[in-house]
Amino acid sequence: MTRPYEPLSAAVLDELRGVSTATLTYYLYKRGLRNVFMQGVASLTRGETLVGQAFTLRFIPLREDKASPSVLADPSYPQRLAIETVEPGDVLVMDARGDTRAGTLGDILVARIRARGAAGVVTDGAVRDALAIAEQELPVYCGGAHAAAHVAVHMA
């Protein structure tokens, strides 16, 4: 997959690791970027720093006529495609519109993302298998935990 942007250099990523979230938010605000973060997101574990290039996936509201659990087996389904396309150092950022009525991913998909070398995951939706995800060595920030698969309320 060809990316429509230049990746951040290792030097820039290293510099960002030393900057607090408050400082980064302040400088983005000064540049006119006032709403560039997800609300209600917290780390599943404490003490993690997460820095990387964002690789984004947007979930939309479920349409009963378009979604069924069978889409999860389709290699071209956007969620699966994103997980198989994320590159080393990327942060998979999933916009679930703040809807936590179903998990956006679970421990098996997080293991795959980790195996692909991603830096972490951020979603304003819920995750499944939160305790098992927290045990993996990958920073995950989410809006909560829920047992239901995302196809209960979302489409990717």
C-alpha positions as CSV (number, residue, x, y, z in Angstrom):
1,M,0.0,0.0,0.0
2,T,1.3,3.4,-0.9
3,R,0.9,6.0,1.8
4,P,-0.2,9.5,0.8
5,Y,2.3,11.1,3.2
6,E,5.9,11.0,4.3
7,P,6.5,9.0,7.4
8,L,7.8,10.7,10.5
9,S,11.5,10.4,10.9
10,A,13.0,8.4,13.8
11,A,14.5,11.7,15.2
12,V,11.0,13.4,15.3
13,L,9.5,10.3,17.0
14,D,12.3,10.3,19.5
15,E,11.8,14.0,20.2
16,L,8.0,13.5,20.7
17,R,8.6,10.7,23.3
18,G,10.0,13.4,25.5
19,V,7.0,15.8,25.2
20,S,4.0,15.6,27.5
21,T,0.5,15.3,26.2
22,A,-0.4,18.7,27.7
23,T,2.5,20.4,25.9
24,L,1.7,18.7,22.6
25,T,-2.0,19.8,22.9
26,Y,-0.9,23.3,23.7
27,Y,1.2,23.7,20.6
28,L,-1.4,22.1,18.4
29,Y,-3.9,24.6,19.9
30,K,-1.6,27.5,19.1
31,R,-1.5,26.3,15.4
32,G,-5.3,26.3,15.2
33,L,-5.8,22.5,15.8
34,R,-8.2,22.6,18.7
35,N,-10.0,19.2,18.5
36,V,-7.4,16.6,17.4
37,F,-7.9,14.0,20.1
38,M,-10.4,11.5,21.2
39,Q,-12.6,12.1,24.3
40,G,-12.9,9.5,27.1
41,V,-9.9,7.4,26.1
42,A,-7.8,5.7,28.8
43,S,-4.9,3.3,28.9
44,L,-5.6,-0.3,29.8
45,T,-2.3,-0.3,31.7
46,R,-0.4,2.5,33.4
47,G,2.9,4.2,32.7
48,E,3.0,3.7,28.9
49,T,4.2,6.2,26.4
50,L,2.7,5.8,22.9
51,V,4.2,7.6,20.0
52,G,3.9,6.7,16.3
53,Q,2.4,7.6,13.0
54,A,-1.4,7.3,13.0
55,F,-3.0,4.7,10.8
56,T,-6.7,5.4,10.9
57,L,-9.9,3.4,10.6
58,R,-13.4,4.8,11.0
59,F,-16.4,2.8,12.1
60,I,-19.8,3.9,11.0
61,P,-23.2,3.0,12.5
62,L,-24.4,-0.4,11.7
63,R,-26.8,-0.9,8.8
64,E,-28.7,-4.2,9.2
65,D,-28.9,-4.6,5.4
66,K,-25.1,-4.3,4.9
67,A,-23.5,-6.0,7.9
68,S,-23.4,-9.5,9.3
69,P,-20.8,-11.4,11.2
70,S,-19.8,-13.1,7.9
71,V,-18.0,-9.9,6.8
72,L,-15.3,-10.6,9.4
73,A,-14.0,-13.5,7.2
74,D,-13.6,-11.2,4.2
75,P,-9.9,-10.1,3.7
76,S,-11.1,-6.9,2.1
77,Y,-13.2,-5.9,5.1
78,P,-11.8,-2.5,6.2
79,Q,-11.1,-3.6,9.8
80,R,-9.2,-6.7,8.7
81,L,-7.5,-4.8,5.9
82,A,-6.3,-2.1,8.4
83,I,-4.9,-4.7,10.7
84,E,-3.0,-6.5,7.9
85,T,-1.7,-3.1,6.5
86,V,-0.5,-1.4,9.7
87,E,3.2,-1.1,9.6
88,P,6.0,-1.2,12.3
89,G,5.8,1.8,14.5
90,D,2.2,2.8,13.4
91,V,-0.5,3.5,15.9
92,L,-3.8,2.0,14.8
93,V,-6.4,4.8,15.6
94,M,-10.0,3.6,15.4
95,D,-12.8,6.1,15.4
96,A,-15.9,4.4,16.8
97,R,-17.8,7.7,17.3
98,G,-17.4,7.2,21.1
99,D,-19.8,4.3,21.0
100,T,-18.8,1.7,23.6
101,R,-21.8,-0.7,23.1
102,A,-19.5,-3.2,21.4
103,G,-15.8,-4.0,21.2
104,T,-13.8,-2.6,18.2
105,L,-11.3,-5.5,18.6
106,G,-10.2,-8.2,21.0
107,D,-7.1,-9.9,22.2
108,I,-6.5,-12.0,19.1
109,L,-6.5,-9.0,16.8
110,V,-4.3,-7.0,19.2
111,A,-1.9,-10.0,19.1
112,R,-1.8,-9.7,15.3
113,I,-1.3,-5.9,15.5
114,R,1.6,-6.5,17.9
115,A,3.1,-9.2,15.7
116,R,3.1,-6.7,12.8
117,G,5.2,-4.3,14.9
118,A,2.7,-1.6,15.5
119,A,3.4,0.8,18.3
120,G,-0.1,0.6,19.8
121,V,-3.8,1.0,19.4
122,V,-6.2,3.9,20.3
123,T,-10.0,3.7,20.0
124,D,-12.8,5.8,21.5
125,G,-14.9,2.7,21.3
126,A,-14.7,-0.3,23.6
127,V,-12.4,-3.4,23.4
128,R,-13.2,-7.0,24.0
129,D,-11.0,-9.2,26.2
130,A,-9.7,-6.1,28.1
131,L,-7.8,-8.1,30.7
132,A,-6.1,-10.3,28.1
133,I,-5.2,-7.3,26.0
134,A,-3.7,-5.5,29.1
135,E,-1.4,-8.5,29.5
136,Q,0.1,-8.1,26.0
137,E,3.1,-5.9,25.5
138,L,1.3,-3.3,23.4
139,P,-0.1,0.0,24.6
140,V,-3.9,0.1,24.1
141,Y,-6.0,3.1,24.9
142,C,-9.8,2.7,24.7
143,G,-13.2,4.0,25.8
144,G,-14.0,0.9,27.9
145,A,-14.7,-2.8,27.6
146,H,-17.6,-4.7,26.1
147,A,-18.0,-8.4,25.2
148,A,-20.0,-7.9,22.0
149,A,-18.2,-7.9,18.6
150,H,-18.2,-4.6,16.8
151,V,-20.7,-5.9,14.2
152,A,-23.4,-5.5,16.8
153,V,-23.4,-1.7,16.4
154,H,-20.6,-0.7,14.0
155,M,-19.4,-1.3,10.4
156,A,-15.9,-0.6,9.3
